């Protein structure tokens, strides 16, 4: 393989990498802008479930149970 071919393939690879990085960066900035708009609007997203009061109590009870188990493990008590 000649030096010109090696140099050309290296430059092509570098150009491809730079283009991929540029497109990825543009997509990242777009995603960040979308998240900023979602936060500024203050409305919940469509895929987020709305929490009911009963669901909050169940979640709190679950967390208390987890804390109780962790405290028992820390104290060396087998459950």
C-alpha positions, 0 to 999 in steps of 0.5 A, spaced: 500 500 500 502 506 498 503 512 502 498 516 499 493 511 500 494 510 507 494 517 508 487 518 504 484 512 508 486 516 515 484 522 513 477 519 510 477 516 517 478 522 521 473 526 517 468 520 518 469 520 525 468 528 526 462 528 522 459 522 527 461 527 533 458 533 530 451 529 528 452 526 535 453 533 539 447 536 535 443 531 537 445 532 544 444 539 544 437 538 541 435 533 546 437 538 552 433 543 549 427 539 549 428 537 556 429 544 558 422 546 554 419 540 558 421 543 565 419 550 563 412 548 561 411 545 568 406 539 565 408 532 567 410 528 561 405 523 558 409 517 560 410 518 567 404 515 571 400 520 575 401 518 583 395 517 587 394 518 594 394 510 596 400 509 591 404 514 595 402 510 602 404 504 599 411 506 596 412 509 603 410 503 607 415 499 602 420 504 603 419 503 611 420 496 610 426 496 606 429 501 612 427 496 617 430 490 613 437 494 612 437 496 619 436 488 621 442 487 617 446 492 620 445 489 627 446 482 625 439 480 626 437 474 621 430 475 618 
